């Protein structure tokens, strides 16, 4: 399992904003489904030279040939852990010569379908569709050979099987569980939800509901409030429903499947039993910001320090069913001093060229002044650093 190989190195490439309110389309266009997945382009340095970054950063490919890297996590010694759902393993990347690019790769865990990753108290936690495993962390960053199975009965994922998790400021473990299908009323209350787990007993409770597929979530470093980016539904038209930024509170219901955005009712759905859609939606939490439909948010991470402290980054994986493609970038969401989001701007863009794309941002990790972004279309890890 612990095999080493030399990563293909690339030469450094130095390179030097949008929100919309979700409005439901009219009934005659709502059912129109547009399939327009941009043509894939293989990575090359010429394409990468067109990448654009914000705030005078430079972007450098620091690892390549990784297949489909997804979630990222920075270890105590600066090593970068990468989950690969399709390969069913976890990689550890090291920069031994300290030149800013990873030169060593080690596979440190085999776990079919692994996606979510986090660490606490010298243990590494990994999750797939149904399970949460805990591995002891060795001094060299490798994982112990034997894992404890902490949870083995998370709801089956169906359409949305990409679980993510993290420990909150309260010491509890939070796990995001997406909806089983695109647009159905869930029969299991633990789907389309955020779960809270007590690490003393490993018993879990429902923390928030009505979240169709909130893969990315994090806590604001100053207010300690929880925020997350949720994926809107498909097959409802080119521009609706919007992708959402939500302020997540205990007991909050965020509208799925009867409403999106700021309590905008989905008129294509039948009324819930014993209520109307409009009546049911009144008790739900509205989104705080909206973004173009089908952009597909995945990772969502706050800056914990530095000049950007309190701002967040979100990876837009990119649309597959929109006439004019959206996403395919990393966006910075700017929060004010009170911890409220006020605007957004592109942080890393240029992967989308007309109706062609050579990258899909998926995972994010921030290590002091370096931002790592995984591209699961071409197997690249990019590093962004202030010039």
C-alpha positions as CSV (number, residue, x, y, z in Angstrom):
1,X,0.0,0.0,0.0
2,X,2.8,2.4,0.8
3,X,4.5,2.7,-2.5
4,X,6.5,5.7,-3.6
5,X,6.9,7.2,-7.0
6,X,8.4,10.4,-8.4
7,X,5.8,12.9,-9.5
8,X,6.1,14.6,-12.9
9,X,7.3,18.1,-12.3
10,X,6.3,21.2,-14.3
11,X,8.1,24.5,-14.7
12,X,6.5,27.3,-12.7
13,X,3.9,29.3,-14.6
14,X,3.4,32.8,-13.3
15,X,0.1,34.5,-14.1
16,X,-1.3,37.5,-12.9
17,X,-16.4,39.1,-10.3
18,X,-20.9,37.5,-10.2
19,X,-24.0,36.7,-8.3
20,X,-27.5,36.5,-9.4
21,X,-30.8,36.1,-7.6
22,X,-32.7,32.9,-8.4
23,X,-36.0,33.5,-10.1
24,X,-38.1,30.5,-11.2
25,X,-38.7,30.3,-14.9
26,X,-42.2,30.2,-16.4
27,X,-43.9,26.9,-16.5
28,X,-43.3,26.3,-20.2
29,X,-39.5,26.6,-19.9
30,X,-39.1,25.0,-16.5
31,X,-39.2,21.5,-17.8
32,X,-36.6,22.2,-20.6
33,X,-33.4,20.3,-20.0
34,X,-30.3,21.6,-21.9
35,X,-27.3,19.3,-22.1
36,X,-24.1,21.1,-23.0
37,X,-21.1,19.6,-21.4
38,X,-18.0,21.5,-22.5
39,X,-15.5,19.5,-24.6
40,X,-12.5,18.3,-22.6
41,X,-9.0,19.5,-23.4
42,X,-5.9,17.8,-22.1
43,X,-3.6,20.0,-19.9
44,X,-0.7,21.8,-21.5
45,X,1.4,24.7,-20.5
46,X,0.0,27.0,-23.2
47,X,-3.5,26.5,-21.9
48,X,-2.4,27.0,-18.3
49,X,-0.7,30.3,-19.2
50,X,-4.1,31.7,-19.7
51,X,-5.2,31.1,-16.2
52,X,-6.2,34.3,-14.3
53,X,-5.7,34.9,-10.6
54,X,-6.9,37.5,-8.2
55,X,-5.0,39.8,-5.9
56,X,-1.7,39.5,-7.8
57,X,-1.2,35.8,-7.1
58,X,0.8,33.5,-9.2
59,X,-0.5,30.0,-10.0
60,X,1.8,27.0,-10.4
61,X,1.1,23.3,-11.2
62,X,2.8,21.5,-8.3
63,X,1.7,17.9,-9.0
64,X,0.4,16.1,-12.1
65,X,-0.7,12.7,-13.3
66,X,-2.9,12.1,-10.2
67,X,-6.0,10.8,-12.0
68,X,-9.0,12.3,-10.4
69,X,-7.9,14.1,-7.2
70,X,-10.8,15.4,-5.1
71,X,-10.7,16.6,-1.5
72,X,-7.4,18.1,-0.1
73,X,-6.1,18.3,3.5
74,X,-2.8,19.9,4.7
75,X,-0.9,17.9,7.3
76,X,1.1,19.2,10.3
77,X,4.4,19.2,8.4
78,X,3.0,20.7,5.2
79,X,2.3,17.4,3.4
80,X,-0.8,17.4,1.2
81,X,-3.3,14.6,1.5
82,X,-5.5,13.9,-1.5
83,X,-8.6,11.7,-1.6
84,X,-9.3,9.9,-4.9
85,X,-12.9,8.6,-4.9
86,X,-12.6,6.8,-8.3
87,X,-9.3,5.1,-7.4
88,X,-10.4,4.4,-3.8
89,X,-7.3,5.6,-2.1
90,X,-5.6,8.5,-0.3
91,X,-2.3,10.0,-1.5
92,X,0.2,11.9,0.6
93,X,2.4,14.4,-1.3
94,X,5.6,15.8,0.0
95,X,7.9,18.6,-1.1
96,X,11.3,17.2,0.2
97,X,13.6,19.8,-1.4
98,X,11.4,22.7,-0.5
99,X,11.2,24.1,-4.0
100,X,7.4,24.7,-3.8
101,X,6.5,21.6,-5.9
102,X,5.8,18.1,-4.7
103,X,8.4,15.5,-5.5
104,X,7.2,12.5,-3.6
105,X,4.0,10.6,-3.7
106,X,2.9,7.9,-1.3
107,X,-0.4,6.0,-1.2
108,X,-1.3,5.9,2.5
109,X,-4.8,4.4,2.6
110,X,-7.0,2.2,0.4
111,X,-10.7,2.9,1.0
112,X,-13.2,2.3,-1.8
113,X,-15.2,5.5,-2.7
114,X,-13.3,7.6,-0.2
115,X,-14.1,11.3,-0.4
116,X,-14.2,13.3,2.8
117,X,-11.1,13.8,4.9
118,X,-10.2,15.6,8.2
119,X,-7.9,15.2,11.1
120,X,-8.0,15.7,14.9
121,X,-5.8,14.6,17.9
122,X,-3.3,12.6,15.8
123,X,-5.9,10.7,13.9
124,X,-7.0,10.9,10.3
125,X,-10.7,10.6,9.5
126,X,-11.9,9.4,6.1
127,X,-15.4,8.8,4.8
128,X,-17.1,7.3,1.8
129,X,-20.8,6.8,1.0
130,X,-21.6,4.7,4.1
131,X,-18.6,4.7,6.5
132,X,-16.4,6.9,8.6
133,X,-13.0,5.4,9.4
134,X,-10.3,6.6,11.8
135,X,-6.6,6.0,11.3
136,X,-3.8,6.7,13.7
137,X,-1.4,9.3,12.3
138,X,2.3,8.3,12.4
139,X,5.1,10.8,13.0
140,X,6.1,10.8,9.3
141,X,2.5,11.6,8.2
142,X,1.7,8.0,7.1
143,X,-1.4,6.3,8.4
144,X,-1.6,3.2,10.6
145,X,-2.3,0.0,8.9
146,X,-5.5,-0.7,10.9
147,X,-8.5,1.7,10.9
148,X,-11.4,1.9,13.4
149,X,-14.8,1.9,11.8
150,X,-16.7,4.6,13.7
151,X,-19.8,4.7,11.5
152,X,-21.0,2.1,9.0
153,X,-24.6,3.0,8.3
154,X,-24.7,6.4,6.7
155,X,-27.6,6.6,4.2
156,X,-26.9,5.2,0.8
157,X,-26.0,8.1,-1.5
158,X,-27.9,7.4,-4.7
159,X,-27.2,10.4,-7.0
160,X,-25.2,12.2,-4.4
161,X,-22.7,9.9,-2.7
162,X,-19.8,12.4,-2.0
163,X,-19.8,12.7,1.7
164,X,-17.6,15.4,3.3
165,X,-16.9,16.0,7.0
166,X,-15.1,18.2,9.5
167,X,-14.8,19.0,13.1
168,X,-16.5,22.2,14.3
169,X,-15.3,24.7,17.0
170,X,-17.5,22.7,19.4
171,X,-15.4,19.5,18.9
172,X,-18.3,17.7,17.2
173,X,-18.0,16.0,13.9
174,X,-20.2,17.3,11.1
175,X,-21.1,15.2,8.0
176,X,-22.8,16.4,4.9
177,X,-25.2,13.8,3.3
178,X,-26.7,14.7,-0.1
179,X,-30.1,13.9,-1.5
180,X,-30.6,10.4,-3.0
181,X,-32.1,11.7,-6.2
182,X,-32.3,15.0,-8.1
183,X,-35.7,16.2,-7.0
184,X,-37.6,13.8,-4.8
185,X,-39.0,14.1,-1.3
186,X,-36.5,12.1,0.8
187,X,-37.8,9.2,2.8
188,X,-34.7,9.2,5.1
189,X,-34.4,12.3,7.3
190,X,-30.6,11.9,7.3
191,X,-30.4,12.6,3.5
192,X,-30.3,16.1,2.1
193,X,-29.0,17.1,5.5
194,X,-26.0,18.0,7.7
195,X,-25.4,15.5,10.6
196,X,-23.7,16.3,13.9
197,X,-21.8,13.4,15.6
198,X,-20.7,13.3,19.2
199,X,-17.1,11.9,19.2
200,X,-17.6,10.5,22.7
201,X,-20.4,8.1,21.7
202,X,-20.5,8.4,17.9
203,X,-24.2,8.9,18.1
204,X,-25.5,11.4,15.5
205,X,-28.3,13.9,15.3
206,X,-29.9,15.9,12.5
207,X,-28.3,19.4,12.6
208,X,-29.9,20.9,9.5
209,X,-32.2,19.7,6.7
210,X,-33.4,20.8,3.3
211,X,-29.9,20.9,1.9
212,X,-29.9,19.2,-1.5
213,X,-26.1,18.6,-1.7
214,X,-24.0,20.8,0.5
215,X,-20.6,19.2,-0.2
216,X,-18.6,22.3,1.0
217,X,-19.0,23.9,4.4
218,X,-16.8,25.6,7.0
219,X,-16.8,27.9,10.0
220,X,-16.0,31.6,9.9
221,X,-12.7,32.1,11.8
222,X,-14.0,35.0,13.9
223,X,-17.7,34.5,14.4
224,X,-17.4,30.7,14.4
225,X,-20.7,30.6,12.5
226,X,-21.2,27.8,9.9
227,X,-21.6,28.5,6.2
228,X,-22.0,26.2,3.2
229,X,-22.5,26.1,-0.5
230,X,-25.5,24.0,-1.8
231,X,-26.1,22.6,-5.2
232,X,-29.5,23.5,-6.8
233,X,-31.6,21.0,-8.7
234,X,-31.3,19.9,-12.4
235,X,-33.9,19.7,-15.2
236,X,-35.6,23.0,-14.3
237,X,-34.2,25.2,-17.0
238,X,-31.0,26.9,-17.9
239,X,-31.0,29.6,-15.2
240,X,-32.9,28.1,-12.3
241,X,-32.6,27.2,-9.5
242,X,-29.6,29.1,-8.3
243,X,-26.6,27.7,-6.4
244,X,-26.8,28.9,-2.8
245,X,-24.6,30.2,0.0
246,X,-26.3,29.4,3.2
247,X,-25.8,30.4,6.9
248,X,-26.3,27.1,8.6
249,X,-27.9,27.1,12.0
250,X,-29.0,24.2,14.2
251,X,-32.5,23.0,13.3
252,X,-32.6,25.1,10.1
253,X,-34.5,23.8,7.1
254,X,-33.1,25.2,3.8
255,X,-36.1,24.5,1.6
256,X,-35.2,21.4,-0.6
257,X,-37.2,20.0,-2.3
258,X,-40.0,22.6,-2.2
259,X,-38.0,25.8,-2.5
260,X,-34.7,27.3,-3.6
261,X,-32.9,30.6,-3.0
262,X,-34.7,33.1,-0.9
263,X,-37.8,30.9,-0.3
264,X,-38.7,30.8,-4.0
265,X,-41.3,28.1,-4.3
266,X,-40.8,25.3,-6.9
267,X,-44.2,25.3,-8.6
268,X,-43.4,22.1,-10.4
269,X,-43.8,20.1,-7.3
270,X,-47.0,18.8,-5.7
271,X,-48.0,20.1,-2.3
272,X,-46.6,18.2,0.7
273,X,-49.1,16.1,2.6
274,X,-51.2,18.3,4.9
275,X,-49.9,21.6,3.7
276,X,-49.3,23.8,0.7
277,X,-45.9,24.4,-0.8
278,X,-46.2,28.1,0.2
279,X,-47.1,27.2,3.7
280,X,-44.3,24.7,4.1
281,X,-41.7,27.1,2.8
282,X,-42.5,29.9,5.3
283,X,-40.6,28.1,8.0
284,X,-37.5,27.5,6.0
285,X,-34.2,29.5,5.9
286,X,-33.6,31.7,2.9
287,X,-30.2,31.7,1.1
288,X,-27.9,34.6,1.8
289,X,-26.3,34.8,-1.7
290,X,-27.1,33.1,-5.0
291,X,-24.9,32.2,-7.9
292,X,-25.5,31.0,-11.5
293,X,-27.5,27.7,-11.8
294,X,-25.7,24.5,-12.3
295,X,-22.2,25.9,-11.5
296,X,-21.8,22.9,-9.0
297,X,-20.1,24.1,-5.8
298,X,-17.8,21.5,-4.2
299,X,-15.2,22.7,-1.8
300,X,-15.8,25.7,0.5
301,X,-13.1,26.9,2.8
302,X,-12.4,30.1,4.9
303,X,-9.1,31.8,5.1
304,X,-8.1,31.4,8.8
305,X,-5.3,34.1,8.8
306,X,-3.6,36.7,6.7
307,X,-4.9,39.6,4.7
308,X,-7.9,37.5,3.5
309,X,-8.9,36.2,6.9
310,X,-12.6,35.8,7.1
311,X,-13.2,35.6,3.4
312,X,-14.0,32.2,1.8
313,X,-13.2,30.3,-1.4
314,X,-15.5,28.1,-3.3
315,X,-14.7,25.6,-6.1
316,X,-17.3,25.7,-8.9
317,X,-16.9,22.3,-10.5
318,X,-18.8,23.4,-13.6
319,X,-22.1,22.8,-15.4
320,X,-23.0,19.9,-17.7
321,X,-26.5,20.9,-18.5
322,X,-26.5,24.6,-19.3
323,X,-26.6,26.2,-22.7
324,X,-24.0,28.7,-21.7
325,X,-21.6,26.8,-19.3
326,X,-21.0,28.2,-15.9
327,X,-18.5,27.5,-13.1
328,X,-15.1,26.0,-13.9
329,X,-13.3,28.3,-11.5
330,X,-12.5,29.2,-7.9
331,X,-14.4,32.2,-6.5
332,X,-13.6,34.4,-3.5
333,X,-16.6,35.4,-1.3
334,X,-15.8,38.5,0.6
335,X,-17.2,38.8,4.1
336,X,-17.5,42.1,6.1
337,X,-16.1,42.6,9.6
338,X,-19.4,41.4,11.1
339,X,-19.0,38.1,9.3
340,X,-21.6,38.7,6.6
341,X,-20.9,38.0,2.9
342,X,-21.1,41.1,0.8
343,X,-19.7,40.4,-2.6
344,X,-17.6,37.9,-4.7
345,X,-14.9,37.9,-7.3
346,X,-12.9,35.4,-9.3
347,X,-9.9,34.0,-7.6
348,X,-8.8,31.4,-10.2
349,X,-10.4,31.3,-13.6
350,X,-9.6,30.6,-17.2
351,X,-10.3,26.8,-17.3
352,X,-13.3,27.5,-19.5
353,X,-12.6,28.6,-23.1
354,X,-15.8,29.1,-25.0
355,X,-17.4,25.7,-25.0
356,X,-14.1,23.9,-24.1
357,X,-12.5,23.3,-20.7
358,X,-9.2,22.0,-19.6
359,X,-9.9,21.8,-15.8
360,X,-12.6,21.3,-13.2
361,X,-11.8,22.7,-9.8
362,X,-12.8,20.2,-7.0
363,X,-10.8,20.4,-3.8
364,X,-9.3,23.3,-1.7
365,X,-6.8,23.5,1.1
366,X,-5.1,26.6,2.5
367,X,-1.7,26.3,4.1
368,X,-0.6,29.7,5.6
369,X,-0.1,31.8,2.4
370,X,-0.6,29.0,-0.1
371,X,-3.9,27.9,-1.6
372,X,-4.0,24.4,-3.2
373,X,-6.7,23.6,-5.8
374,X,-7.3,20.1,-7.2
375,X,-8.4,19.6,-10.8
376,X,-10.1,16.3,-11.2
377,X,-10.4,16.5,-15.0
378,X,-6.7,16.5,-15.7
379,X,-5.2,15.2,-12.5
380,X,-3.4,18.4,-11.5
381,X,-2.8,20.2,-8.2
382,X,-2.3,23.9,-8.5
383,X,-0.8,26.2,-5.9
384,X,-1.6,29.9,-5.6
385,X,0.7,32.2,-3.8
386,X,1.0,36.0,-3.3
387,X,3.7,37.4,-5.5
